[in-house]
Amino acid sequence: MVDPIKPRRKRGPVAAWLLAVDAWLDSSLYEIRFKAGEFWEAATILSRRFRLKGWRRALIELLSEGFTMGAGGAVVMLALALPAFQVTKGDWKAQDDFAVTFLDRYGNEIGQRGIIQRDSVPVDQMPDHVIKAVLATEDRRFFEHYGIDVFGLVRALTENMRANSVVQGGSSITQQLAKNLFLSNERTLDRKIKEAFLSLWLEANLSKKEILQLYLDRSYMGGGTFGIEAAADFYFGKSVKDLSLAEAAMLAGLFKAPTKYAPHINLPAARARANVVLNNLVDSGFMTEGQVLQARIHPADVVDRGERKSPDYFLDWAFDEVKRLAPPGTHSLVAHTTFDANLQNAAEESLEFHLRQYGKDYHVSEGAIVVIETNGAVRAIVGGRDYGASQFNRATKALRQTGSSFKPYVYATAMENGFKPESIVSGGPISWGGWAPHNYGGGFSGNVTLLTAFVKSINTVPVRLAKDHLGINAIVDMAKAMGVEAPIERFKTTVLGTSGETVMDQATGYSVFAQNGVVGTRHGITQLVTHTGEVVYDFAKDAPPPHRVLSEQALRSMNAMLTQVPVIGTARRAALPGIVSGGKTGTTQSYRDAWYVGFTGNYTAAVWMGNDDFSQTRNMTGGSLPAMVWQRLMAYAHQNIDLKPIPGIDHPFVDDAVAAKAEEAQKKQAEADAAKAAAERPPVLSSRTTQMLRELTRLFQAAPPLAMAAEPETLSAL
């Protein structure tokens, strides 16, 4: 039986279309693959013709790697420089429209700020020799380079290497202007990168004449003056348009070191520097030796201003305060300040004395100090060793890690939460989220009182308090409440002072302990008065009322502990004979920052020491040099004044056993200091040598004038 043949079903239009698409895709993909293979084969054959071997290939490889690394470096530098361009936003060219005359606490004028730059004199109206003197000394190729003078930099490096010291600077005028307008004087790679990019930005946005005009108008020229017109008036009593060549040379020598060569302070040094400028004019070809001869023979004389020293760091801070406090529409003002010249001089002297004596030993070059009286008046600000070398105010703007000097905020929080100095806490090892802090010296303690932990600066105890009892937020809130204005990181390591604060922050916070637990009294301006006599601001009436931040119980407990640090703790070198004081030392990792912040019933003073480039010091702790600076300053500050008690402390909180330990420790310290002094003292001559020298002196006095030349045997015999 034959099966019947079934008829074939006819495909629909959709199925036919899908089959056509499938066929097209198959043929297209095959064609693409075939063409790609042909292209790759052709490219491979072509590339073989350019394949290099031997030294040519090595050169190409090196160039390729160089371009790759250069591109990567450019991206990194651009990423570092991008934050710098943020400062160029806004009207950065505008001068402050304030003109403020500042008076100290006794009504004596101490300086001016604002339009002390005087009315700017256009570059076109300045004498030709003034411009030439500046360019010959600061930037000879100013009109030839584009912000960065590569040839000048190479020349400066060569001269510095030849002299084995820094004798020439390589920064162009544009670079110096970028630093003056936008940056600080910190010696860091990040700052130099920003400076370079900002220099290129200035060159792209300003003409050469505008850059030179801003440089001459904004540079610090010593004596509290900014700009060449103000300097001409201050030093010579005339406009820059009337300067002689000798006077122009003296001013041109001030740009790099205005404090060192300020003629009203050191006229011989200023004249020597002016002679260097005249040499530069001849060497650069701007003038001939004959043209500068008269300026050499007749150097410039200056107006006698006395040796008045301008407290520039204080004035800079006070000027910012004026701009914050002045009512809208008031610009020309007289500011009555809290400044005390005697305390300022004592603070500067103490810092400079110890840096000169011990700076090299400890490898430390900078420091900052703030002094606040118990009524909240800021009496002195030292923002660095030399304002002429660096106008960056390290006391009010530099954020430096505080180390253990942050611990009083931790313990104050604990005291507010029911703890007392005699409370027992474990000083043993602790781990917090993988972080295991160690104590200075590496050891650990058992159960200790908070008083012992505080005066010995045991690290594990405040960490345990924060972890188990207080929390980071409560501690940071306490620091803020006590007057710390810098942003504080809310990390667990903050307990040990890893967050940055200013010296002003530290002095403000610690002053709460001296002011009976009250905050809100710090001030530098007591009154602002217009030139017509109208009082537009009065601290006593217009300032927000102070308020209590520490309870009486917490204050007594804190001061009971703080006053033991100079007695039996880490700051014995800060102890004031016959005066009760309290304070805390602070030392950061790798010894980059060292602090001592302390107070009496009369004053609070914060001392920071370190290096601008964040380099390590040589094992400097807060109990060494900073405590010594504090002690010398405060010993002077408490002369011939009525001593006020520290709140809650009528007498030092020391029992007999503690007093005996303190006396023994001080005795050992005195013996160690005496041994060190003896080691540094020149060797004492023996009695025989002394007798021989006496006999030699007698012979010289009795002999005729030529005896020493005629009878050398006598000397050799002796």
C-alpha positions in Angstrom: 0.0 0.0 0.0 1.5 3.3 -1.0 1.3 6.2 1.5 -0.2 9.2 0.0 2.1 12.1 -0.6 1.3 15.0 1.7 1.3 18.4 0.1 4.1 20.9 1.2 2.9 23.8 3.3 3.4 27.2 1.8 5.5 29.6 4.0 4.0 32.8 5.1 5.4 36.3 4.4 6.8 36.8 7.9 8.7 33.5 7.9 10.1 34.4 4.4 11.2 37.8 5.7 12.9 36.3 8.7 14.8 33.8 6.6 15.9 36.7 4.3 17.2 38.6 7.3 19.0 35.6 8.7 20.7 35.0 5.3 21.7 38.7 5.1 23.2 38.6 8.6 25.1 35.5 7.9 26.6 36.8 4.7 27.3 40.2 6.2 29.1 38.8 9.2 31.1 36.5 7.0 32.0 39.4 4.7 33.1 41.6 7.7 35.2 38.9 9.2 36.8 38.2 5.8 37.5 42.0 5.2 38.9 42.4 8.8 41.2 39.5 8.2 42.4 41.0 5.0 42.9 44.4 6.7 44.8 42.9 9.7 47.1 40.9 7.3 47.8 44.1 5.2 48.5 46.1 8.4 50.8 43.4 9.7 52.7 43.3 6.5 52.9 47.1 6.5 54.1 47.4 10.1 56.9 44.9 9.5 58.4 47.4 7.1 58.7 49.9 10.1 59.9 47.4 12.7 63.0 48.7 14.3 65.8 46.7 15.8 68.9 47.4 17.9 69.5 50.9 19.4 66.7 52.4 17.3 64.1 50.2 18.9 65.5 51.0 22.4 65.3 54.7 21.6 61.6 54.4 20.5 60.8 52.4 23.6 62.3 55.0 25.9 60.5 57.8 24.1 57.3 55.9 24.4 57.7 55.3 28.1 58.7 58.9 28.5 55.6 60.3 26.8 53.4 57.9 28.9 55.0 59.0 32.2 54.9 62.6 31.1 51.2 62.4 30.3 50.6 60.8 33.6 52.6 63.4 35.4 50.8 66.2 33.7 47.5 64.7 34.8 48.7 64.4 38.4 50.0 68.0 38.4 46.8 69.3 36.9 44.8 67.5 39.6 47.0 69.1 42.3 46.7 72.5 40.7 42.9 72.5 40.2 42.2 73.6 43.8 44.4 76.6 43.3 42.2 78.0 40.5 39.3 78.2 43.0 41.0 81.2 44.6 40.8 83.1 41.3 37.0 83.3 41.4 35.5 86.6 42.4 36.9 90.1 42.3 40.4 89.2 43.4 41.9 92.3 41.9 39.8 94.7 44.0 41.6 96.5 46.9 40.0 96.3 50.3 38.0 99.5 50.6 38.7 99.8 54.3 41.2 102.3 55.7 41.8 101.5 59.3 44.2 103.0 61.9 44.9 100.8 64.8 45.6 101.8 68.4 46.9 99.6 71.2 45.3 99.2 74.6 46.8 102.5 75.8 45.7 104.5 72.8 49.1 104.6 70.9 49.0 104.1 67.2 50.5 100.8 66.1 49.8 100.7 62.4 47.4 100.9 59.5 45.8 98.5 57.2 43.5 98.7 54.1 44.3 101.6 51.9 47.7 101.9 53.4 48.9 101.0 49.9 48.1 104.6 49.1 46.7 105.6 45.8 48.4 103.4 43.1 50.8 105.3 40.9 50.6 103.9 37.3 53.8 102.2 36.0 53.9 104.7 33.1 54.3 107.6 35.6 57.1 106.0 37.6 60.7 107.0 36.8 62.5 104.7 34.4 65.3 104.0 36.9 62.7 102.7 39.5 61.4 100.1 37.0 64.9 99.1 35.9 66.1 98.7 39.5 63.2 96.4 40.3 63.6 94.3 37.1 67.3 94.1 37.3 67.1 92.6 40.8 63.9 90.6 40.7 63.3 89.5 37.1 65.6 90.6 34.3 63.7 88.6 31.6 60.3 89.7 32.8 59.1 90.8 29.4 60.5 87.7 27.6 59.2 84.7 29.6 55.6 83.5 30.0 55.4 83.5 33.8 58.2 81.0 34.6 61.7 82.0 33.7 63.5 78.7 33.0 66.8 80.4 32.1 66.6 82.5 35.3 65.9 79.4 37.3 68.9 77.5 35.9 71.1 80.6 36.5 69.9 80.8 40.1 70.5 77.1 40.7 74.0 77.4 39.2 74.9 80.4 41.4 73.5 78.7 44.5 75.5 75.5 43.8 78.6 77.5 43.2 78.2 79.5 46.5 77.0 76.4 48.4 74.1 78.4 49.8 71.0 80.3 48.6 72.3 83.5 47.1 69.8 83.9 44.3 66.1 83.2 43.9 64.6 81.7 40.8 61.1 82.9 41.1 59.8 85.4 38.5 57.8 88.5 39.3 54.7 86.7 38.1 55.4 83.8 40.5 56.0 86.1 43.4 52.7 87.9 42.6 50.8 84.6 42.4 52.2 83.8 45.9 51.3 87.2 47.3 47.8 87.2 45.9 46.7 83.6 46.4 49.1 81.5 48.4 51.0 81.2 51.6 54.7 80.9 52.2 54.7 77.3 53.1 57.7 75.5 51.6 55.9 72.5 50.1 55.8 70.9 46.7 52.1 71.4 46.5 52.4 75.1 46.9 55.1 75.4 44.3 52.9 73.5 41.8 50.0 75.8 42.5 52.3 78.8 42.1 53.5 77.6 38.7 50.0 77.1 37.4 48.7 80.4 38.8 51.6 82.2 37.2 50.6 80.8 33.8 47.0 81.8 34.6 48.1 85.4 35.4 50.1 85.6 32.2 47.1 84.5 30.2 44.6 86.9 31.9 46.7 90.0 32.4 49.2 92.1 30.4 52.8 92.4 31.5 52.1 96.0 32.6 49.2 94.9 34.8 51.2 92.1 36.4 54.1 94.6 37.2 51.6 97.1 38.5 50.0 94.6 40.9 53.4 93.4 42.0 54.6 96.9 42.9 51.3 97.8 44.6 50.8 94.6 46.7 54.3 93.6 47.9 55.2 94.0 51.5 58.0 96.6 51.9 58.7 96.6 55.6 57.6 99.0 58.3 54.0 97.9 58.0 53.7 99.2 54.4 52.5 97.5 51.3 53.3 98.7 47.9 56.2 100.9 46.6 54.2 104.1 46.8 53.6 103.6 50.5 57.2 102.6 51.1 58.5 105.7 49.3 56.4 107.9 51.6 57.3 105.9 54.8 61.1 105.8 54.2 61.7 109.0 52.2 58.7 111.2 52.8 58.0 111.5 49.0 56.1 110.0 46.2 57.6 107.2 44.1 57.5 109.6 41.2 60.2 111.7 42.9 62.7 109.0 43.9 66.3 109.3 43.0 68.3 106.4 41.7 69.9 105.8 45.1 66.4 105.7 46.8 65.0 103.5 44.0 67.9 101.0 44.5 67.2 100.9 48.3 63.5 100.2 47.7 64.2 97.6 45.0 66.4 95.7 47.5 63.5 95.3 49.9 61.2 93.0 47.9 62.9 89.7 48.8 63.8 90.6 52.5 61.9 93.7 53.7 62.6 93.0 57.4 66.2 92.3 57.0 67.0 95.3 54.9 64.4 97.8 56.2 66.4 101.1 56.3 64.7 102.5 59.4 65.9 99.5 61.3 69.3 98.7 59.7 70.5 101.5 57.4 74.0 100.1 56.8 72.5 96.8 55.6 70.0 98.6 53.5 72.8 100.6 51.8 74.8 97.5 51.2 71.8 95.9 49.6 71.2 99.0 47.5 74.7 98.7 46.2 74.0 95.1 45.1 71.0 96.5 43.2 73.3 99.0 41.5 75.6 96.2 40.5 72.6 94.3 39.1 71.7 97.4 37.0 75.1 97.4 35.4 75.4 93.6 35.0 72.0 93.4 33.3 73.0 96.2 30.8 70.1 98.5 32.0 72.7 101.2 33.0 76.3 101.9 32.8 78.8 102.2 35.6 79.0 105.9 35.0 75.2 106.3 35.4 75.2 104.6 38.8 78.4 106.2 40.1 76.6 109.1 41.9 74.2 106.8 43.6 77.2 104.8 44.9 78.9 107.9 46.2 75.8 109.5 47.7 73.6 106.6 49.1 70.1 107.4 50.2 69.1 108.8 53.6 65.8 107.9 55.2 63.3 109.8 57.3 63.9 109.2 61.0 61.1 106.9 62.1 62.8 105.6 65.2 63.0 101.9 65.7 59.2 101.4 65.8 58.4 97.8 65.1 55.0 97.1 63.6 53.1 94.2 65.1 52.1 93.0 61.6 50.8 89.5 62.5 48.4 91.1 65.1 47.4 93.8 62.7 46.5 91.3 59.9 44.3 89.4 62.3 42.8 92.6 63.7 42.1 93.9 60.2 40.1 90.7 59.5 38.2 91.3 62.7 37.4 94.9 61.7 36.0 93.8 58.4 33.8 91.2 60.2 32.6 93.7 62.8 32.2 97.0 61.0 28.7 98.0 60.1 27.8 98.3 56.4 28.8 101.6 54.9 31.7 102.3 57.3 35.1 102.1 55.8 37.5 104.8 57.3 37.9 103.8 60.9 40.0 104.0 64.0 40.2 100.6 65.8 40.9 100.5 69.5 42.6 97.1 70.1 43.6 94.9 73.0 47.3 94.8 71.9 50.0 95.0 74.5 53.4 95.9 73.1 55.3 94.7 76.1 53.8 91.3 76.0 54.2 91.2 72.2 57.9 91.9 72.6 58.3 89.4 75.3 56.6 86.7 73.2 58.8 87.5 70.2 61.9 87.5 72.3 61.2 84.2 74.0 60.5 82.5 70.7 63.6 83.9 69.0 65.8 83.3 72.0 65.0 79.6 72.1 65.1 79.0 68.4 68.5 80.6 68.2 69.8 78.6 71.2 68.2 75.2 70.4 66.7 75.4 66.9 69.6 73.5 65.3 69.7 70.9 68.0 66.0 70.1 67.6 65.9 70.8 63.9 63.1 73.3 64.3 62.8 76.6 62.5 59.4 78.2 63.2 56.9 78.9 66.0 53.8 80.8 66.8 52.3 82.2 70.0 49.0 83.7 71.2 48.5 85.4 74.5 45.0 86.0 75.9 44.3 87.8 79.2 41.7 86.2 81.6 39.1 88.8 80.5 39.3 87.5 76.9 41.5 90.3 75.5 44.1 89.1 72.9 47.3 90.8 74.0 49.9 89.4 71.6 50.1 87.3 68.4 53.4 85.9 67.0 52.6 84.4 63.7 56.2 83.4 62.8 59.8 84.5 63.3 60.0 87.1 60.5 57.0 88.8 58.9 59.2 90.2 56.1 60.2 86.7 55.1 56.7 85.2 55.4 53.4 87.1 55.9 51.6 83.8 56.5 50.1 83.9 60.0 50.9 80.6 61.6 49.0 81.6 64.7 45.6 82.2 63.1 45.7 80.3 59.8 48.0 77.3 60.0 46.1 74.1 60.9 48.6 71.8 62.8 47.9 68.5 64.5 47.5 69.1 68.3 48.7 65.7 69.7 48.0 65.3 73.4 47.2 68.9 73.8 43.7 67.9 72.5 43.2 65.6 75.6 41.7 68.4 77.9 38.7 68.4 75.6 38.3 64.7 76.1 38.7 64.9 79.9 36.4 67.9 80.1 33.7 65.9 78.4 34.3 63.0 80.8 34.0 65.4 83.8 30.7 66.7 82.5 29.5 63.0 82.4 30.2 62.3 86.0 33.9 61.3 86.0 36.3 62.7 88.6 40.1 62.9 88.8 40.1 60.0 91.2 38.0 57.8 88.9 39.7 54.5 88.0 40.1 53.5 84.3 42.2 50.8 82.7 45.4 52.0 81.0 46.0 48.6 79.4 46.0 47.8 75.6 42.9 48.7 73.6 41.7 48.0 70.1 39.1 50.1 68.4 38.0 49.0 64.9 41.5 47.7 64.1 43.2 50.7 65.6 45.5 49.9 68.6 47.0 53.1 70.0 50.3 53.0 72.0 51.7 55.2 74.7 54.7 57.4 74.4 57.6 55.0 75.3 55.7 51.9 74.2 54.5 50.5 77.6 51.1 50.1 79.1 49.6 50.7 82.5 47.1 48.9 84.7 44.2 50.5 86.4 45.0 54.2 86.9 43.2 57.3 88.1 42.3 59.9 85.5 44.6 62.3 87.3 47.6 59.9 86.8 46.6 59.2 83.2 46.3 62.9 82.4 49.5 64.1 83.9 51.5 61.2 82.4 49.7 61.7 79.1 48.7 58.0 78.8 47.1 57.6 75.4 45.0 54.4 76.0 42.9 56.0 78.7 41.3 58.9 76.7 40.8 56.4 73.8 39.0 54.0 76.3 36.9 56.9 77.6 35.8 57.9 74.0 35.1 54.3 73.0 33.3 53.0 76.0 31.7 56.0 77.6 31.7 59.3 75.7 31.7 58.9 71.9 33.5 61.0 69.4 30.6 63.4 68.7 30.3 64.5 72.3 34.1 65.2 72.5 34.1 67.2 69.2 31.0 69.1 70.3 32.8 70.0 73.6 35.8 71.3 71.7 33.6 73.4 69.5 31.6 74.7 72.5 34.9 75.8 74.1 35.8 78.0 71.1 37.7 75.9 68.6 36.7 77.3 65.2 38.7 74.9 62.9 36.8 72.0 61.4 37.5 68.9 63.6 37.4 65.5 62.0 35.0 63.1 63.7 37.4 60.1 63.6 38.4 57.9 66.5 42.0 59.1 66.1 40.8 62.6 66.8 40.9 61.7 70.5 44.8 61.8 70.3 44.9 65.1 68.4 45.2 64.1 64.8 42.9 66.9 63.6 44.3 70.3 62.9 43.8 73.4 64.9 45.2 76.9 65.0 47.2 78.4 67.8 44.4 80.9 68.3 41.9 77.9 68.6 44.1 76.4 71.3 44.5 79.6 73.3 40.8 80.3 73.1 39.8 76.8 74.2 42.2 76.7 77.2 41.2 80.2 78.3 37.9 78.6 79.4 39.7 76.9 82.2 41.1 80.3 83.4 37.8 82.1 82.9 35.7 80.0 85.3 34.2 77.8 82.6 32.9 80.7 80.5 33.3 81.0 76.7 32.7 83.9 74.3 34.9 86.6 75.7 37.8 86.4 73.3 38.3 89.7 71.4 40.9 91.9 69.8 38.8 95.0 69.0 37.3 97.0 71.9 35.9 99.9 69.8 35.5 101.1 66.2 35.3 104.8 65.8 34.8 106.9 62.7 37.1 109.9 62.1 34.1 112.1 63.1 34.1 110.5 66.5 31.1 108.2 66.1 31.4 104.9 67.9 30.1 102.2 65.5 31.1 99.2 67.5 31.7 98.7 71.2 32.6 95.2 72.4 31.2 95.8 75.9 27.7 96.6 74.4 27.6 94.9 71.0 29.3 91.6 71.5 27.1 88.5 72.2 27.0 87.8 76.0 29.4 85.1 77.2 28.0 81.8 78.5 29.1 78.9 80.6 30.2 75.8 78.9 31.8 73.9 81.8 30.0 73.3 85.1 31.6 74.3 88.3 32.3 70.6 89.2 33.8 69.8 85.9 35.9 73.0 86.0 37.3 72.2 89.5 38.2 68.7 88.4 39.9 69.8 85.2 41.9 72.6 86.9 42.9 70.1 89.6 44.5 67.9 86.9 45.8 70.7 84.6 47.7 72.3 87.5 49.6 69.0 88.1 51.1 68.8 84.6 53.9 71.5 85.3 54.5 69.9 88.8 54.6 66.1 88.3 53.7 65.7 84.7 55.2 66.2 81.2 55.7 70.0 81.5 58.1 70.6 84.4 60.0 73.0 82.3 57.0 75.2 82.2 56.7 75.6 86.0 56.6 79.2 87.2 58.3 79.7 90.6 55.8 80.8 93.2 52.9 80.9 90.7 50.3 78.2 90.2 49.8 77.4 86.5 48.1 74.7 84.5 48.5 73.3 81.0 49.1 70.4 78.7 51.8 69.4 76.3 51.3 68.0 72.9 53.6 66.1 70.5 52.4 64.7 67.1 53.6 61.6 65.2 57.2 61.8 63.9 57.7 64.9 66.1 56.4 67.2 63.4 54.5 69.5 65.8 55.1 70.3 69.5 52.7 72.3 71.7 52.5 73.7 75.1 49.2 75.5 76.0 49.0 76.8 79.6 47.3 79.3 81.8 47.4 81.1 85.1 44.8 83.2 86.8 46.0 86.1 84.7 46.9 84.9 81.2 46.5 82.0 78.8 49.2 81.4 76.2 49.5 78.8 73.5 52.9 77.9 71.9 53.4 75.8 68.8 56.7 74.9 67.2 57.6 73.0 64.1 58.6 73.5 60.4 56.7 75.0 57.5 57.5 72.1 55.3 56.1 69.6 57.9 59.5 68.0 58.2 60.3 66.1 61.4 62.0 67.8 64.3 64.8 66.0 66.2 62.7 64.4 69.0 61.2 67.7 70.1 58.3 67.2 72.5 55.9 69.7 73.9 57.5 69.5 77.3 60.9 70.6 75.9 61.2 73.7 73.8 57.6 74.9 73.7 57.3 74.6 77.5 60.6 76.6 77.8 59.3 79.3 75.5 56.0 79.5 77.5 57.8 79.7 80.8 60.1 82.5 79.8 57.2 84.5 78.3 54.9 84.0 81.3 57.6 84.7 83.9 57.9 88.2 82.3 54.2 88.6 81.9 53.6 88.1 85.7 56.2 90.6 86.9 54.8 93.4 89.0 51.1 92.5 88.7 48.5 91.3 91.1 48.3 87.5 90.8 44.8 86.1 90.4 43.9 82.6 91.5 42.9 79.9 89.0 39.2 79.1 89.4 38.6 76.2 91.8 42.3 76.1 92.9 43.1 78.0 96.0 46.3 76.0 96.6 48.2 73.4 94.5 46.5 70.0 94.7 49.6 68.1 95.8 49.9 65.7 98.7 53.2 65.0 100.5 54.2 62.0 98.5 53.5 63.8 95.2 55.4 66.8 96.4 58.4 64.6 97.3 58.4 63.1 93.8 58.1 66.4 92.2 61.0 67.8 94.2 63.2 64.8 93.4 62.3 65.1 89.7 63.1 68.8 89.6 66.4 68.1 91.4 67.4 65.5 88.7 66.4 68.0 86.0 68.6 70.7 87.5 71.5 68.3 87.8 71.0 67.3 84.1 70.9 70.9 83.0 74.0 71.7 85.0 75.9 68.7 83.5 74.9 69.8 80.0 76.0 73.4 80.7 79.3 72.1 82.1 79.8 70.0 79.0 79.2 73.1 76.7 81.5 75.4 78.9 85.1 75.9 77.6 87.6 73.8 79.5 88.9 75.4 82.8 92.6 76.2 82.7 94.9 74.5 85.2 96.5 76.5 88.0 100.0 76.1 86.3 98.6 77.5 83.0 96.9 80.3 84.8 100.1 81.3 86.6 102.0 81.2 83.3 99.5 83.5 81.7 99.7 85.9 84.6 103.5 86.0 84.3 103.2 86.5 80.6 100.9 89.5 81.1 103.4 91.0 83.7 106.2 90.7 81.2 104.2 92.4 78.4 103.3 95.3 80.7 106.9 95.8 81.9 108.7 95.2 78.5 109.3 97.9 75.9 106.9 98.0 72.8 109.3 95.8 70.7 110.0 93.2 73.3 107.7 90.7 71.9 109.2 90.9 68.5 112.8 90.9 69.7 112.6 88.1 72.2 110.4 85.2 70.8 112.4 82.8 72.9 110.7 84.2 76.1 107.3 83.3 74.6 108.4 79.8 73.6 109.9 79.2 77.0 106.7 80.2 78.7 
